[in-house]
């Protein structure tokens, strides 16, 4: 399966990676905090895996992403926004 840079999964992954790097966390550190495998997190960040809504919200919580940006992440993954 081929994901180009315009795919929603890639855009979601890029956003998550950006937040992780801003917070100074390694993939391993975030994966441990969010209770997900490092490999799966890597696949999410590169667009090779499409995370579920619960995982997106768990990663966003661990990264302390503002609620408005959490809605952007959810929309990028094809989910409805949940925050006012």
PDB file with one MODEL, atoms N, CA, C and O in Angstrom:
MODEL        1
ATOM      1  N   UNK A   1       0.851  -1.184   0.000  1.00  0.00           N
ATOM      2  CA  UNK A   1       0.000   0.000   0.000  1.00  0.00           C
ATOM      3  C   UNK A   1       0.886   1.234   0.000  1.00  0.00           C
ATOM      4  O   UNK A   1       1.896   1.287   0.702  1.00  0.00           O
ATOM      5  N   UNK A   2       0.505   2.212  -0.783  1.00  0.00           N
ATOM      6  CA  UNK A   2       1.320   3.405  -0.951  1.00  0.00           C
ATOM      7  C   UNK A   2       0.586   4.616  -0.394  1.00  0.00           C
ATOM      8  O   UNK A   2      -0.555   4.882  -0.770  1.00  0.00           O
ATOM      9  N   UNK A   3       1.237   5.346   0.496  1.00  0.00           N
ATOM     10  CA  UNK A   3       0.672   6.586   1.022  1.00  0.00           C
ATOM     11  C   UNK A   3       1.510   7.750   0.528  1.00  0.00           C
ATOM     12  O   UNK A   3       2.723   7.781   0.730  1.00  0.00           O
ATOM     13  N   UNK A   4       0.862   8.703  -0.118  1.00  0.00           N
ATOM     14  CA  UNK A   4       1.618   9.878  -0.523  1.00  0.00           C
ATOM     15  C   UNK A   4       1.479  10.950   0.553  1.00  0.00           C
ATOM     16  O   UNK A   4       0.736  10.787   1.521  1.00  0.00           O
ATOM     17  N   UNK A   5       2.203  12.040   0.366  1.00  0.00           N
ATOM     18  CA  UNK A   5       2.217  13.084   1.390  1.00  0.00           C
ATOM     19  C   UNK A   5       0.886  13.807   1.511  1.00  0.00           C
ATOM     20  O   UNK A   5       0.688  14.576   2.452  1.00  0.00           O
ATOM     21  N   UNK A   6      -0.029  13.578   0.576  1.00  0.00           N
ATOM     22  CA  UNK A   6      -1.328  14.215   0.666  1.00  0.00           C
ATOM     23  C   UNK A   6      -2.374  13.370   1.362  1.00  0.00           C
ATOM     24  O   UNK A   6      -3.492  13.833   1.586  1.00  0.00           O
ATOM     25  N   UNK A   7      -2.030  12.127   1.709  1.00  0.00           N
ATOM     26  CA  UNK A   7      -3.026  11.252   2.319  1.00  0.00           C
ATOM     27  C   UNK A   7      -3.353  11.704   3.738  1.00  0.00           C
ATOM     28  O   UNK A   7      -2.487  12.215   4.448  1.00  0.00           O
ATOM     29  N   UNK A   8      -4.614  11.514   4.150  1.00  0.00           N
ATOM     30  CA  UNK A   8      -4.999  11.895   5.512  1.00  0.00           C
ATOM     31  C   UNK A   8      -4.165  11.194   6.585  1.00  0.00           C
ATOM     32  O   UNK A   8      -3.807  11.810   7.589  1.00  0.00           O
ATOM     33  N   UNK A   9      -3.853   9.905   6.379  1.00  0.00           N
ATOM     34  CA  UNK A   9      -3.059   9.180   7.384  1.00  0.00           C
ATOM     35  C   UNK A   9      -1.680   9.805   7.538  1.00  0.00           C
ATOM     36  O   UNK A   9      -1.171   9.918   8.653  1.00  0.00           O
ATOM     37  N   UNK A  10      -1.073  10.211   6.428  1.00  0.00           N
ATOM     38  CA  UNK A  10       0.247  10.842   6.495  1.00  0.00           C
ATOM     39  C   UNK A  10       0.151  12.188   7.208  1.00  0.00           C
ATOM     40  O   UNK A  10       0.988  12.505   8.054  1.00  0.00           O
ATOM     41  N   UNK A  11      -0.868  12.980   6.868  1.00  0.00           N
ATOM     42  CA  UNK A  11      -1.029  14.295   7.494  1.00  0.00           C
ATOM     43  C   UNK A  11      -1.241  14.156   9.000  1.00  0.00           C
ATOM     44  O   UNK A  11      -0.686  14.926   9.784  1.00  0.00           O
ATOM     45  N   UNK A  12      -2.041  13.180   9.399  1.00  0.00           N
ATOM     46  CA  UNK A  12      -2.250  12.925  10.819  1.00  0.00           C
ATOM     47  C   UNK A  12      -0.929  12.556  11.486  1.00  0.00           C
ATOM     48  O   UNK A  12      -0.589  13.085  12.544  1.00  0.00           O
ATOM     49  N   UNK A  13      -0.195  11.652  10.864  1.00  0.00           N
ATOM     50  CA  UNK A  13       1.086  11.223  11.409  1.00  0.00           C
ATOM     51  C   UNK A  13       2.079  12.360  11.543  1.00  0.00           C
ATOM     52  O   UNK A  13       2.782  12.463  12.548  1.00  0.00           O
ATOM     53  N   UNK A  14       2.138  13.218  10.528  1.00  0.00           N
ATOM     54  CA  UNK A  14       3.038  14.375  10.572  1.00  0.00           C
ATOM     55  C   UNK A  14       2.681  15.299  11.738  1.00  0.00           C
ATOM     56  O   UNK A  14       3.563  15.787  12.445  1.00  0.00           O
ATOM     57  N   UNK A  15       1.407  15.529  11.928  1.00  0.00           N
ATOM     58  CA  UNK A  15       0.964  16.392  13.036  1.00  0.00           C
ATOM     59  C   UNK A  15       1.348  15.778  14.388  1.00  0.00           C
ATOM     60  O   UNK A  15       1.865  16.467  15.267  1.00  0.00           O
ATOM     61  N   UNK A  16       1.089  14.486  14.540  1.00  0.00           N
ATOM     62  CA  UNK A  16       1.436  13.820  15.800  1.00  0.00           C
ATOM     63  C   UNK A  16       2.943  13.861  16.042  1.00  0.00           C
ATOM     64  O   UNK A  16       3.386  14.142  17.156  1.00  0.00           O
ATOM     65  N   UNK A  17       3.734  13.582  15.003  1.00  0.00           N
ATOM     66  CA  UNK A  17       5.187  13.623  15.155  1.00  0.00           C
ATOM     67  C   UNK A  17       5.648  15.027  15.556  1.00  0.00           C
ATOM     68  O   UNK A  17       6.523  15.181  16.409  1.00  0.00           O
ATOM     69  N   UNK A  18       5.053  16.045  14.933  1.00  0.00           N
ATOM     70  CA  UNK A  18       5.405  17.426  15.275  1.00  0.00           C
ATOM     71  C   UNK A  18       5.165  17.727  16.747  1.00  0.00           C
ATOM     72  O   UNK A  18       6.004  18.335  17.411  1.00  0.00           O
ATOM     73  N   UNK A  19       4.010  17.297  17.252  1.00  0.00           N
ATOM     74  CA  UNK A  19       3.708  17.517  18.670  1.00  0.00           C
ATOM     75  C   UNK A  19       4.652  16.729  19.572  1.00  0.00           C
ATOM     76  O   UNK A  19       5.104  17.230  20.602  1.00  0.00           O
ATOM     77  N   UNK A  20       4.946  15.490  19.176  1.00  0.00           N
ATOM     78  CA  UNK A  20       5.854  14.664  19.982  1.00  0.00           C
ATOM     79  C   UNK A  20       7.224  15.328  20.058  1.00  0.00           C
ATOM     80  O   UNK A  20       7.828  15.394  21.129  1.00  0.00           O
ATOM     81  N   UNK A  21       7.711  15.817  18.930  1.00  0.00           N
ATOM     82  CA  UNK A  21       9.023  16.466  18.910  1.00  0.00           C
ATOM     83  C   UNK A  21       9.009  17.763  19.707  1.00  0.00           C
ATOM     84  O   UNK A  21       9.975  18.069  20.405  1.00  0.00           O
ATOM     85  N   UNK A  22       7.920  18.532  19.613  1.00  0.00           N
ATOM     86  CA  UNK A  22       7.807  19.759  20.417  1.00  0.00           C
ATOM     87  C   UNK A  22       7.862  19.466  21.911  1.00  0.00           C
ATOM     88  O   UNK A  22       8.388  20.256  22.694  1.00  0.00           O
ATOM     89  N   UNK A  23       7.318  18.333  22.285  1.00  0.00           N
ATOM     90  CA  UNK A  23       7.314  17.947  23.708  1.00  0.00           C
ATOM     91  C   UNK A  23       8.619  17.278  24.121  1.00  0.00           C
ATOM     92  O   UNK A  23       8.797  16.948  25.294  1.00  0.00           O
ATOM     93  N   UNK A  24       9.527  17.075  23.183  1.00  0.00           N
ATOM     94  CA  UNK A  24      10.836  16.492  23.499  1.00  0.00           C
ATOM     95  C   UNK A  24      10.777  15.012  23.860  1.00  0.00           C
ATOM     96  O   UNK A  24      11.596  14.525  24.639  1.00  0.00           O
ATOM     97  N   UNK A  25       9.815  14.306  23.294  1.00  0.00           N
ATOM     98  CA  UNK A  25       9.667  12.883  23.606  1.00  0.00           C
ATOM     99  C   UNK A  25      10.152  12.025  22.444  1.00  0.00           C
ATOM    100  O   UNK A  25       9.964  12.371  21.278  1.00  0.00           O
ATOM    101  N   UNK A  26      10.770  10.914  22.778  1.00  0.00           N
ATOM    102  CA  UNK A  26      11.114   9.921  21.760  1.00  0.00           C
ATOM    103  C   UNK A  26       9.863   9.107  21.455  1.00  0.00           C
ATOM    104  O   UNK A  26       8.889   9.139  22.207  1.00  0.00           O
ATOM    105  N   UNK A  27       9.902   8.375  20.340  1.00  0.00           N
ATOM    106  CA  UNK A  27       8.780   7.484  20.041  1.00  0.00           C
ATOM    107  C   UNK A  27       8.607   6.474  21.170  1.00  0.00           C
ATOM    108  O   UNK A  27       7.485   6.169  21.573  1.00  0.00           O
ATOM    109  N   UNK A  28       9.723   5.960  21.677  1.00  0.00           N
ATOM    110  CA  UNK A  28       9.640   4.956  22.736  1.00  0.00           C
ATOM    111  C   UNK A  28       8.979   5.531  23.991  1.00  0.00           C
ATOM    112  O   UNK A  28       8.135   4.876  24.603  1.00  0.00           O
ATOM    113  N   UNK A  29       9.358   6.741  24.371  1.00  0.00           N
ATOM    114  CA  UNK A  29       8.794   7.357  25.579  1.00  0.00           C
ATOM    115  C   UNK A  29       7.286   7.564  25.425  1.00  0.00           C
ATOM    116  O   UNK A  29       6.515   7.254  26.334  1.00  0.00           O
ATOM    117  N   UNK A  30       6.873   8.090  24.273  1.00  0.00           N
ATOM    118  CA  UNK A  30       5.447   8.320  24.057  1.00  0.00           C
ATOM    119  C   UNK A  30       4.692   6.997  23.993  1.00  0.00           C
ATOM    120  O   UNK A  30       3.600   6.871  24.547  1.00  0.00           O
ATOM    121  N   UNK A  31       5.272   6.020  23.322  1.00  0.00           N
ATOM    122  CA  UNK A  31       4.622   4.715  23.212  1.00  0.00           C
ATOM    123  C   UNK A  31       4.405   4.103  24.597  1.00  0.00           C
ATOM    124  O   UNK A  31       3.344   3.542  24.869  1.00  0.00           O
ATOM    125  N   UNK A  32       5.392   4.209  25.457  1.00  0.00           N
ATOM    126  CA  UNK A  32       5.248   3.676  26.816  1.00  0.00           C
ATOM    127  C   UNK A  32       4.153   4.405  27.578  1.00  0.00           C
ATOM    128  O   UNK A  32       3.332   3.776  28.247  1.00  0.00           O
ATOM    129  N   UNK A  33       4.137   5.733  27.479  1.00  0.00           N
ATOM    130  CA  UNK A  33       3.118   6.521  28.176  1.00  0.00           C
ATOM    131  C   UNK A  33       1.716   6.197  27.676  1.00  0.00           C
ATOM    132  O   UNK A  33       0.775   6.107  28.464  1.00  0.00           O
ATOM    133  N   UNK A  34       1.580   6.021  26.363  1.00  0.00           N
ATOM    134  CA  UNK A  34       0.264   5.790  25.761  1.00  0.00           C
ATOM    135  C   UNK A  34      -0.106   4.307  25.715  1.00  0.00           C
ATOM    136  O   UNK A  34      -1.186   3.942  25.250  1.00  0.00           O
ATOM    137  N   UNK A  35       0.801   3.457  26.202  1.00  0.00           N
ATOM    138  CA  UNK A  35       0.570   2.009  26.240  1.00  0.00           C
ATOM    139  C   UNK A  35       0.272   1.451  24.848  1.00  0.00           C
ATOM    140  O   UNK A  35      -0.716   0.745  24.641  1.00  0.00           O
ATOM    141  N   UNK A  36       1.153   1.786  23.896  1.00  0.00           N
ATOM    142  CA  UNK A  36       1.073   1.292  22.524  1.00  0.00           C
ATOM    143  C   UNK A  36       2.492   0.877  22.131  1.00  0.00           C
ATOM    144  O   UNK A  36       3.461   1.375  22.703  1.00  0.00           O
ATOM    145  N   UNK A  37       2.617  -0.018  21.174  1.00  0.00           N
ATOM    146  CA  UNK A  37       3.968  -0.436  20.784  1.00  0.00           C
ATOM    147  C   UNK A  37       4.673   0.681  20.027  1.00  0.00           C
ATOM    148  O   UNK A  37       4.039   1.477  19.333  1.00  0.00           O
ATOM    149  N   UNK A  38       5.975   0.726  20.170  1.00  0.00           N
ATOM    150  CA  UNK A  38       6.776   1.713  19.451  1.00  0.00           C
ATOM    151  C   UNK A  38       6.594   1.533  17.951  1.00  0.00           C
ATOM    152  O   UNK A  38       6.517   2.509  17.205  1.00  0.00           O
ATOM    153  N   UNK A  39       6.526   0.292  17.518  1.00  0.00           N
ATOM    154  CA  UNK A  39       6.343   0.011  16.094  1.00  0.00           C
ATOM    155  C   UNK A  39       5.023   0.593  15.585  1.00  0.00           C
ATOM    156  O   UNK A  39       4.984   1.219  14.526  1.00  0.00           O
ATOM    157  N   UNK A  40       3.952   0.386  16.336  1.00  0.00           N
ATOM    158  CA  UNK A  40       2.658   0.911  15.901  1.00  0.00           C
ATOM    159  C   UNK A  40       2.691   2.440  15.855  1.00  0.00           C
ATOM    160  O   UNK A  40       2.180   3.043  14.911  1.00  0.00           O
ATOM    161  N   UNK A  41       3.285   3.063  16.863  1.00  0.00           N
ATOM    162  CA  UNK A  41       3.398   4.520  16.867  1.00  0.00           C
ATOM    163  C   UNK A  41       4.185   4.992  15.647  1.00  0.00           C
ATOM    164  O   UNK A  41       3.812   5.973  15.004  1.00  0.00           O
ATOM    165  N   UNK A  42       5.267   4.295  15.333  1.00  0.00           N
ATOM    166  CA  UNK A  42       6.055   4.639  14.149  1.00  0.00           C
ATOM    167  C   UNK A  42       5.197   4.541  12.888  1.00  0.00           C
ATOM    168  O   UNK A  42       5.252   5.419  12.026  1.00  0.00           O
ATOM    169  N   UNK A  43       4.407   3.478  12.781  1.00  0.00           N
ATOM    170  CA  UNK A  43       3.544   3.298  11.612  1.00  0.00           C
ATOM    171  C   UNK A  43       2.487   4.402  11.535  1.00  0.00           C
ATOM    172  O   UNK A  43       2.154   4.867  10.445  1.00  0.00           O
ATOM    173  N   UNK A  44       1.963   4.820  12.681  1.00  0.00           N
ATOM    174  CA  UNK A  44       0.987   5.914  12.700  1.00  0.00           C
ATOM    175  C   UNK A  44       1.646   7.196  12.206  1.00  0.00           C
ATOM    176  O   UNK A  44       1.072   7.914  11.387  1.00  0.00           O
ATOM    177  N   UNK A  45       2.851   7.487  12.700  1.00  0.00           N
ATOM    178  CA  UNK A  45       3.538   8.722  12.326  1.00  0.00           C
ATOM    179  C   UNK A  45       3.918   8.760  10.847  1.00  0.00           C
ATOM    180  O   UNK A  45       3.982   9.839  10.257  1.00  0.00           O
ATOM    181  N   UNK A  46       4.169   7.609  10.245  1.00  0.00           N
ATOM    182  CA  UNK A  46       4.555   7.578   8.831  1.00  0.00           C
ATOM    183  C   UNK A  46       3.370   7.370   7.904  1.00  0.00           C
ATOM    184  O   UNK A  46       3.535   7.356   6.685  1.00  0.00           O
ATOM    185  N   UNK A  47       2.170   7.208   8.467  1.00  0.00           N
ATOM    186  CA  UNK A  47       0.983   7.024   7.656  1.00  0.00           C
ATOM    187  C   UNK A  47       0.762   5.593   7.201  1.00  0.00           C
ATOM    188  O   UNK A  47      -0.124   5.331   6.387  1.00  0.00           O
ATOM    189  N   UNK A  48       1.558   4.661   7.719  1.00  0.00           N
ATOM    190  CA  UNK A  48       1.407   3.250   7.344  1.00  0.00           C
ATOM    191  C   UNK A  48       0.293   2.572   8.124  1.00  0.00           C
ATOM    192  O   UNK A  48      -0.176   1.504   7.730  1.00  0.00           O
ATOM    193  N   UNK A  49      -0.139   3.182   9.231  1.00  0.00           N
ATOM    194  CA  UNK A  49      -1.243   2.642  10.036  1.00  0.00           C
ATOM    195  C   UNK A  49      -2.247   3.761  10.286  1.00  0.00           C
ATOM    196  O   UNK A  49      -1.873   4.913  10.504  1.00  0.00           O
ATOM    197  N   UNK A  50      -3.502   3.407  10.251  1.00  0.00           N
ATOM    198  CA  UNK A  50      -4.584   4.359  10.530  1.00  0.00           C
ATOM    199  C   UNK A  50      -5.067   4.106  11.958  1.00  0.00           C
ATOM    200  O   UNK A  50      -5.716   3.091  12.214  1.00  0.00           O
ATOM    201  N   UNK A  51      -4.763   5.007  12.889  1.00  0.00           N
ATOM    202  CA  UNK A  51      -5.166   4.768  14.275  1.00  0.00           C
ATOM    203  C   UNK A  51      -6.661   4.970  14.477  1.00  0.00           C
ATOM    204  O   UNK A  51      -7.313   5.713  13.743  1.00  0.00           O
ATOM    205  N   UNK A  52      -7.180   4.296  15.479  1.00  0.00           N
ATOM    206  CA  UNK A  52      -8.568   4.487  15.864  1.00  0.00           C
ATOM    207  C   UNK A  52      -8.717   5.772  16.667  1.00  0.00           C
ATOM    208  O   UNK A  52      -7.740   6.381  17.103  1.00  0.00           O
ATOM    209  N   UNK A  53      -9.946   6.152  16.842  1.00  0.00           N
ATOM    210  CA  UNK A  53     -10.268   7.379  17.578  1.00  0.00           C
ATOM    211  C   UNK A  53      -9.694   7.356  18.999  1.00  0.00           C
ATOM    212  O   UNK A  53      -9.142   8.352  19.467  1.00  0.00           O
ATOM    213  N   UNK A  54      -9.828   6.208  19.684  1.00  0.00           N
ATOM    214  CA  UNK A  54      -9.328   6.124  21.059  1.00  0.00           C
ATOM    215  C   UNK A  54      -7.826   6.351  21.130  1.00  0.00           C
ATOM    216  O   UNK A  54      -7.347   7.035  22.034  1.00  0.00           O
ATOM    217  N   UNK A  55      -7.076   5.785  20.185  1.00  0.00           N
ATOM    218  CA  UNK A  55      -5.621   5.960  20.190  1.00  0.00           C
ATOM    219  C   UNK A  55      -5.251   7.409  19.907  1.00  0.00           C
ATOM    220  O   UNK A  55      -4.342   7.951  20.537  1.00  0.00           O
ATOM    221  N   UNK A  56      -5.937   8.033  18.980  1.00  0.00           N
ATOM    222  CA  UNK A  56      -5.654   9.448  18.688  1.00  0.00           C
ATOM    223  C   UNK A  56      -5.857  10.283  19.940  1.00  0.00           C
ATOM    224  O   UNK A  56      -5.020  11.120  20.277  1.00  0.00           O
ATOM    225  N   UNK A  57      -6.967  10.057  20.629  1.00  0.00           N
ATOM    226  CA  UNK A  57      -7.254  10.837  21.838  1.00  0.00           C
ATOM    227  C   UNK A  57      -6.262  10.518  22.956  1.00  0.00           C
ATOM    228  O   UNK A  57      -5.885  11.409  23.717  1.00  0.00           O
ATOM    229  N   UNK A  58      -5.837   9.263  23.065  1.00  0.00           N
ATOM    230  CA  UNK A  58      -4.851   8.885  24.094  1.00  0.00           C
ATOM    231  C   UNK A  58      -3.512   9.557  23.818  1.00  0.00           C
ATOM    232  O   UNK A  58      -2.887  10.092  24.734  1.00  0.00           O
ATOM    233  N   UNK A  59      -3.068   9.535  22.564  1.00  0.00           N
ATOM    234  CA  UNK A  59      -1.802  10.194  22.212  1.00  0.00           C
ATOM    235  C   UNK A  59      -1.903  11.699  22.451  1.00  0.00           C
ATOM    236  O   UNK A  59      -0.974  12.314  22.975  1.00  0.00           O
ATOM    237  N   UNK A  60      -3.034  12.285  22.065  1.00  0.00           N
ATOM    238  CA  UNK A  60      -3.232  13.724  22.257  1.00  0.00           C
ATOM    239  C   UNK A  60      -3.190  14.086  23.735  1.00  0.00           C
ATOM    240  O   UNK A  60      -2.634  15.117  24.112  1.00  0.00           O
ATOM    241  N   UNK A  61      -3.776  13.241  24.568  1.00  0.00           N
ATOM    242  CA  UNK A  61      -3.762  13.482  26.020  1.00  0.00           C
ATOM    243  C   UNK A  61      -2.327  13.417  26.551  1.00  0.00           C
ATOM    244  O   UNK A  61      -1.908  14.291  27.309  1.00  0.00           O
ATOM    245  N   UNK A  62      -1.585  12.398  26.161  1.00  0.00           N
ATOM    246  CA  UNK A  62      -0.208  12.246  26.626  1.00  0.00           C
ATOM    247  C   UNK A  62       0.671  13.403  26.154  1.00  0.00           C
ATOM    248  O   UNK A  62       1.604  13.802  26.851  1.00  0.00           O
ATOM    249  N   UNK A  63       0.371  13.939  24.973  1.00  0.00           N
ATOM    250  CA  UNK A  63       1.161  15.044  24.417  1.00  0.00           C
ATOM    251  C   UNK A  63       0.651  16.413  24.863  1.00  0.00           C
ATOM    252  O   UNK A  63       1.224  17.444  24.508  1.00  0.00           O
ATOM    253  N   UNK A  64      -0.433  16.413  25.645  1.00  0.00           N
ATOM    254  CA  UNK A  64      -1.040  17.661  26.129  1.00  0.00           C
ATOM    255  C   UNK A  64      -1.353  18.609  24.975  1.00  0.00           C
ATOM    256  O   UNK A  64      -1.059  19.804  25.030  1.00  0.00           O
ATOM    257  N   UNK A  65      -1.953  18.049  23.937  1.00  0.00           N
ATOM    258  CA  UNK A  65      -2.326  18.837  22.761  1.00  0.00           C
ATOM    259  C   UNK A  65      -3.599  19.616  23.084  1.00  0.00           C
ATOM    260  O   UNK A  65      -4.532  19.058  23.661  1.00  0.00           O
ATOM    261  N   UNK A  66      -3.648  20.900  22.718  1.00  0.00           N
ATOM    262  CA  UNK A  66      -4.864  21.693  22.973  1.00  0.00           C
ATOM    263  C   UNK A  66      -6.091  21.062  22.308  1.00  0.00           C
ATOM    264  O   UNK A  66      -5.979  20.404  21.274  1.00  0.00           O
ATOM    265  N   UNK A  67      -7.261  21.272  22.915  1.00  0.00           N
ATOM    266  CA  UNK A  67      -8.494  20.643  22.449  1.00  0.00           C
ATOM    267  C   UNK A  67      -8.808  20.982  20.997  1.00  0.00           C
ATOM    268  O   UNK A  67      -9.254  20.114  20.247  1.00  0.00           O
ATOM    269  N   UNK A  68      -8.587  22.214  20.593  1.00  0.00           N
ATOM    270  CA  UNK A  68      -8.876  22.603  19.211  1.00  0.00           C
ATOM    271  C   UNK A  68      -8.040  21.771  18.241  1.00  0.00           C
ATOM    272  O   UNK A  68      -8.542  21.328  17.208  1.00  0.00           O
ATOM    273  N   UNK A  69      -6.766  21.560  18.570  1.00  0.00           N
ATOM    274  CA  UNK A  69      -5.893  20.762  17.709  1.00  0.00           C
ATOM    275  C   UNK A  69      -6.277  19.287  17.752  1.00  0.00           C
ATOM    276  O   UNK A  69      -6.084  18.571  16.770  1.00  0.00           O
ATOM    277  N   UNK A  70      -6.816  18.825  18.876  1.00  0.00           N
ATOM    278  CA  UNK A  70      -7.293  17.432  18.942  1.00  0.00           C
ATOM    279  C   UNK A  70      -8.403  17.218  17.922  1.00  0.00           C
ATOM    280  O   UNK A  70      -8.467  16.171  17.279  1.00  0.00           O
ATOM    281  N   UNK A  71      -9.285  18.217  17.773  1.00  0.00           N
ATOM    282  CA  UNK A  71     -10.340  18.130  16.763  1.00  0.00           C
ATOM    283  C   UNK A  71      -9.741  18.050  15.360  1.00  0.00           C
ATOM    284  O   UNK A  71     -10.254  17.322  14.509  1.00  0.00           O
ATOM    285  N   UNK A  72      -8.660  18.792  15.113  1.00  0.00           N
ATOM    286  CA  UNK A  72      -7.986  18.761  13.810  1.00  0.00           C
ATOM    287  C   UNK A  72      -7.428  17.361  13.555  1.00  0.00           C
ATOM    288  O   UNK A  72      -7.543  16.835  12.448  1.00  0.00           O
ATOM    289  N   UNK A  73      -6.824  16.759  14.580  1.00  0.00           N
ATOM    290  CA  UNK A  73      -6.285  15.405  14.444  1.00  0.00           C
ATOM    291  C   UNK A  73      -7.404  14.410  14.133  1.00  0.00           C
ATOM    292  O   UNK A  73      -7.265  13.562  13.251  1.00  0.00           O
ATOM    293  N   UNK A  74      -8.500  14.520  14.857  1.00  0.00           N
ATOM    294  CA  UNK A  74      -9.633  13.620  14.626  1.00  0.00           C
ATOM    295  C   UNK A  74     -10.169  13.777  13.200  1.00  0.00           C
ATOM    296  O   UNK A  74     -10.448  12.788  12.523  1.00  0.00           O
ATOM    297  N   UNK A  75     -10.308  15.017  12.757  1.00  0.00           N
ATOM    298  CA  UNK A  75     -10.809  15.265  11.401  1.00  0.00           C
ATOM    299  C   UNK A  75      -9.859  14.695  10.354  1.00  0.00           C
ATOM    300  O   UNK A  75     -10.305  14.149   9.344  1.00  0.00           O
ATOM    301  N   UNK A  76      -8.553  14.818  10.587  1.00  0.00           N
ATOM    302  CA  UNK A  76      -7.558  14.282   9.651  1.00  0.00           C
ATOM    303  C   UNK A  76      -7.689  12.767   9.523  1.00  0.00           C
ATOM    304  O   UNK A  76      -7.362  12.194   8.484  1.00  0.00           O
ATOM    305  N   UNK A  77      -8.169  12.126  10.586  1.00  0.00           N
ATOM    306  CA  UNK A  77      -8.340  10.671  10.576  1.00  0.00           C
ATOM    307  C   UNK A  77      -9.739  10.251  10.131  1.00  0.00           C
ATOM    308  O   UNK A  77     -10.047   9.061  10.064  1.00  0.00           O
ATOM    309  N   UNK A  78     -10.584  11.241   9.826  1.00  0.00           N
ATOM    310  CA  UNK A  78     -11.935  10.922   9.351  1.00  0.00           C
ATOM    311  C   UNK A  78     -12.976  10.811  10.442  1.00  0.00           C
ATOM    312  O   UNK A  78     -14.072  10.300  10.210  1.00  0.00           O
ATOM    313  N   UNK A  79     -12.643  11.288  11.634  1.00  0.00           N
ATOM    314  CA  UNK A  79     -13.597  11.243  12.757  1.00  0.00           C
ATOM    315  C   UNK A  79     -14.187  12.624  13.007  1.00  0.00           C
ATOM    316  O   UNK A  79     -13.575  13.641  12.682  1.00  0.00           O
ATOM    317  N   UNK A  80     -15.370  12.647  13.583  1.00  0.00           N
ATOM    318  CA  UNK A  80     -16.011  13.912  13.930  1.00  0.00           C
ATOM    319  C   UNK A  80     -15.304  14.556  15.116  1.00  0.00           C
ATOM    320  O   UNK A  80     -14.814  13.857  16.002  1.00  0.00           O
ATOM    321  N   UNK A  81     -15.249  15.893  15.137  1.00  0.00           N
ATOM    322  CA  UNK A  81     -14.664  16.586  16.302  1.00  0.00           C
ATOM    323  C   UNK A  81     -15.504  16.314  17.554  1.00  0.00           C
ATOM    324  O   UNK A  81     -16.715  16.115  17.459  1.00  0.00           O
ATOM    325  N   UNK A  82     -14.862  16.305  18.723  1.00  0.00           N
ATOM    326  CA  UNK A  82     -15.594  16.033  19.950  1.00  0.00           C
ATOM    327  C   UNK A  82     -15.496  17.159  20.975  1.00  0.00           C
ATOM    328  O   UNK A  82     -16.169  17.121  22.005  1.00  0.00           O
ATOM    329  N   UNK A  83     -14.670  18.151  20.699  1.00  0.00           N
ATOM    330  CA  UNK A  83     -14.476  19.232  21.678  1.00  0.00           C
ATOM    331  C   UNK A  83     -15.105  20.524  21.178  1.00  0.00           C
ATOM    332  O   UNK A  83     -15.022  20.860  19.997  1.00  0.00           O
ATOM    333  N   UNK A  84     -15.740  21.244  22.107  1.00  0.00           N
ATOM    334  CA  UNK A  84     -16.364  22.534  21.776  1.00  0.00           C
ATOM    335  C   UNK A  84     -15.311  23.571  21.481  1.00  0.00           C
ATOM    336  O   UNK A  84     -15.642  24.719  21.182  1.00  0.00           O
TER     337      UNK A  84
ENDMDL
END
